[in-house]
Every structure is written in C-alpha cells, then in structure tokens.
Amino acid sequence: MAERFGADCLYDRAHKPVALLLLAHGAGAPMDSDFMNAMAAAFASHSVAVLRFEFPYMQRRRDEQRKFPPDRAPKLLAAFAERVREARVLAAELSGTPNGALPLWIGGKSMGGRMASMLAAQGNGVASVDVAGVIALGYPFHPPGKPEKTRIDHLPALTVPMLVCQGERDPFGKPDEVARYGLPEQAKLHWLPSGDHDFKPLKRSGLQQQDLIIEAASVAAAFVGGAGRTTDL
C-alpha cells in the first residue's frame, strides 16, 4: 500500500529493499494511475522500494482540474534532477547505516522512462555516482507509425545500465523496429509477450495485464539486484 511521502510523492515500501526506484509517470496519466499503482506494488513485492513523483505540468493538472501538455524536456529534466536529490536522502535513510545508501535507480513509464534515460546520459546537475541505473517501462522509441523518427540519440552516452521492458505490440517500438536501431550494449531489452504500450496483452494470449506487470517487475528487480549484469532477459 502506497503512503504519502512529503507533500507530493507516493512511497511504496519494500521488505528488506535492495534498491530505491524513483519512478516518473508517462505523458498522459498521473503518478497514481492504475498502471503506476500496480507497477509500484509489483516492484515493492520484489524488494525494490518505489518513490513516485509528478512533473510540474501534471501537478498543475491535478490542482486546476484542467489538461495541460507536458513541459519541454529541459523543464522535465530539471524537475527530475531535483527529485533525485530528494530521493538520495531517502536512499540513505533506508540503508540503515551511517555512511551508506541504497542504490538509487531512476525510471518511468513511457515519457518518464525517456526522461530518466536522458537524465542519466546528460547529467543535468545530477552526478553519475548518484544514479545506479535506469528502468524504462514502455520506452517511446519513436512516435506511433513513424519508426524512422527515433528518440535514442542520447543512449550511447549512458554510463549506467538500462533495462527497457517493452510490450511486443507497443506502437512506440516493436521488436522488428527496435532490432534495427543498434542500441548500445548498456541498454538491455525484455519483451513482454503480446503486450501493448500499457502491458495489456491480447485476450487470445491467455494472459492478463497484471501478469505482464508482475513479469516486468520480476525481471527488473533481478536486473537491479545484479546491478545490470543480468543476461537472461
């Protein structure tokens, strides 16, 4: 069960956590959407504590009950960087040792995952030692129907491991499209069978969305626990 952390974050505790994941939402849904709730709970059940936050435009949507488009990348990255600094304090508290801290991973759903990868690659005031790696849930490799317009130019600059959990039917990047991109070695992929951008599978697959959410959390937790060295993806 998520609890409030500060004035505007949600925290999902984990029993004997191996890491803290700072998790950002996607472009259109808030930090407490059904997907984000289920994903955070699944991570917590696999010993990864989760701290969720909202970008300023989403907080404004919540406050004014009106829709606003996402801010441009510089503003999103600045907000993410500020949250990293806050999360480092929580990671230190969770470690239970005076001078240690749990590894802090950053990630998000769709746009949130892309911003996490850009932050890890570009810094934006966040030291590379502050971030252990990146978890992206449904990465927006390209706009739907435009596989040539990629959003991956920054990925070769990553110095930390990154895991992308992607549905096989995701219109933002399907297996045959992504295979042509030549992603850098530090970016790993796990394909979720029959899943779409929200990890919803086809009915004929015999799977439910929750099955794929649990699979993604399990694979990501193993990746985090192995500090990005897990190869069986």
C-alpha positions in Angstrom: 0.0 0.0 0.0 1.5 3.3 -1.1 1.8 6.1 1.5 2.4 9.8 1.2 6.0 10.9 1.2 6.3 14.6 1.8 3.6 16.8 0.3 3.5 15.4 -3.2 5.1 12.0 -3.6 4.0 8.4 -3.1 6.2 5.8 -1.4 5.8 2.0 -1.7 7.8 0.3 1.0 9.6 -3.0 0.3 10.7 -5.6 2.8 14.5 -5.6 3.0 14.8 -3.5 -0.1 17.8 -4.0 -2.4 17.3 -0.6 -4.1 15.1 2.5 -4.3 13.5 3.3 -7.6 12.5 6.9 -8.4 9.6 6.4 -10.8 8.1 9.0 -13.1 4.7 8.8 -14.9 4.0 9.0 -18.6 2.8 11.9 -20.6 -0.9 11.5 -20.1 -1.6 9.8 -16.7 -0.5 10.8 -13.1 1.6 9.0 -10.6 -1.4 7.3 -9.1 -2.9 5.8 -12.3 -4.0 2.2 -12.2 -0.8 1.2 -14.1 1.5 3.1 -11.8 -0.2 1.8 -8.7 0.1 -1.8 -10.0 3.6 -1.4 -11.2 4.9 0.2 -7.9 3.2 -2.5 -5.8 4.8 -5.2 -8.0 8.2 -3.7 -7.6 7.8 -3.4 -3.8 6.8 -7.1 -3.7 10.2 -7.9 -5.4 12.2 -6.0 -2.8 12.5 -2.7 -4.8 11.1 0.3 -2.9 9.5 2.9 -5.1 9.2 6.6 -4.8 6.8 8.2 -7.3 6.5 11.9 -8.2 4.8 14.1 -10.7 6.2 16.6 -13.1 5.1 20.2 -12.6 2.6 20.2 -15.5 0.9 17.1 -14.0 0.7 18.7 -10.6 -0.9 21.7 -12.3 -3.5 19.4 -14.0 -4.3 17.9 -10.6 -4.6 21.3 -8.9 -6.6 23.1 -11.6 -8.5 20.0 -12.9 -7.6 21.0 -16.4 -5.4 19.3 -19.0 -2.1 20.8 -19.9 0.5 19.3 -22.3 3.8 18.1 -21.0 6.5 20.6 -20.4 9.5 20.7 -22.8 12.4 18.4 -21.9 14.6 20.9 -20.1 11.9 21.7 -17.6 11.1 18.0 -17.1 14.8 17.1 -16.6 15.2 19.9 -14.1 12.3 18.6 -12.1 13.6 15.1 -12.3 17.0 16.1 -11.1 15.5 17.9 -8.1 13.7 14.7 -7.2 16.9 12.7 -7.5 18.5 14.9 -4.9 15.5 14.3 -2.6 15.5 10.5 -3.2 19.2 10.3 -2.3 18.2 11.3 1.3 15.5 8.6 1.4 18.0 6.0 0.0 20.4 6.9 2.8 17.7 6.5 5.4 16.7 3.2 4.0 20.2 1.8 4.2 20.2 1.8 7.9 23.9 2.6 8.0 25.5 5.9 8.9 27.6 6.3 5.7 25.8 4.0 3.2 22.8 4.4 0.9 20.7 2.0 -1.1 21.4 2.1 -4.8 19.2 4.7 -6.4 17.7 3.7 -9.7 15.6 6.1 -11.8 12.9 5.2 -14.4 9.4 5.7 -15.5 6.5 4.9 -17.8 7.0 5.9 -21.4 7.9 9.6 -21.4 9.1 9.3 -17.7 11.4 6.5 -18.7 12.8 8.5 -21.6 13.4 11.5 -19.3 15.2 9.1 -16.8 17.5 7.9 -19.5 18.2 11.4 -20.7 19.0 12.5 -17.1 21.3 9.5 -16.7 23.1 10.2 -20.0 23.3 14.0 -19.8 23.6 14.7 -16.1 21.7 18.0 -15.8 23.3 18.6 -12.5 23.0 15.1 -11.2 26.3 13.4 -10.6 26.8 10.0 -12.3 27.5 8.4 -8.9 24.0 9.4 -7.8 22.2 7.0 -10.2 22.9 3.3 -10.4 20.8 2.6 -13.5 17.6 3.2 -15.4 14.4 1.2 -15.7 12.1 2.1 -18.6 8.5 0.8 -18.8 7.3 1.0 -22.4 10.0 3.2 -23.9 8.8 5.6 -26.7 11.4 4.7 -29.2 9.5 6.6 -31.9 6.1 8.2 -32.5 3.5 5.6 -33.5 3.7 5.0 -37.2 7.0 6.8 -37.6 9.7 4.3 -36.8 12.3 6.5 -38.6 11.9 9.3 -36.1 13.8 7.8 -33.2 14.3 9.1 -29.7 17.5 7.3 -28.9 20.3 9.7 -29.8 21.3 10.1 -26.2 21.5 6.4 -25.3 25.2 5.9 -26.4 26.2 8.4 -23.7 24.8 6.3 -20.9 27.4 5.2 -18.4 25.0 3.1 -16.3 22.9 0.0 -17.1 19.4 0.5 -18.5 16.6 -2.0 -18.8 13.6 -1.5 -21.1 10.5 -3.6 -20.5 8.5 -3.4 -23.7 5.3 -5.0 -25.0 5.7 -6.9 -28.2 2.8 -4.9 -29.7 3.9 -1.5 -28.5 3.2 1.1 -31.3 6.1 3.2 -29.9 8.6 0.4 -30.7 8.1 -3.2 -31.8 10.8 -6.0 -31.9 11.5 -5.7 -35.6 11.8 -2.0 -35.4 14.0 -1.8 -32.3 16.2 -4.5 -33.7 17.3 -2.2 -36.5 18.4 0.6 -34.1 21.6 -0.8 -32.9 21.1 0.1 -29.2 24.3 0.4 -27.1 25.5 -2.5 -25.0 24.4 -0.9 -21.7 20.7 -0.8 -22.9 19.0 -4.2 -22.4 15.5 -5.2 -23.6 12.9 -7.5 -22.2 9.9 -8.2 -24.4 6.6 -8.8 -22.8 4.6 -11.3 -24.8 1.6 -9.8 -26.7 1.8 -6.6 -24.6 0.9 -3.1 -25.8 2.2 0.2 -24.5 0.4 -0.3 -21.2 1.4 -4.0 -21.0 -2.1 -5.2 -21.9 -1.9 -8.5 -23.9 -4.3 -9.9 -26.5 -7.1 -12.0 -25.0 -6.1 -15.0 -27.0 -2.7 -15.0 -25.3 -4.3 -16.2 -22.1 -2.5 -13.6 -20.2 -3.7 -10.6 -18.2 -2.2 -7.1 -17.9 -1.3 -7.9 -14.3 0.7 -11.0 -15.5 2.9 -8.8 -17.6 3.2 -6.1 -14.9 4.5 -8.8 -12.5 6.8 -10.2 -15.1 8.3 -6.8 -15.8 8.8 -6.1 -12.1 10.4 -9.5 -11.6 12.8 -9.1 -14.4 13.6 -5.5 -13.5 14.2 -6.5 -9.8 16.7 -9.2 -10.9 18.4 -6.6 -13.2 18.6 -4.2 -10.3 19.8 -6.8 -7.8 22.5 -7.8 -10.3 23.5 -4.2 -10.9 22.6 -4.5 -14.5 24.6 -7.7 -15.1 21.6 -10.0 -15.6 21.8 -11.5 -19.1 18.8 -13.9 -19.1 16.3 -11.4 -20.5 
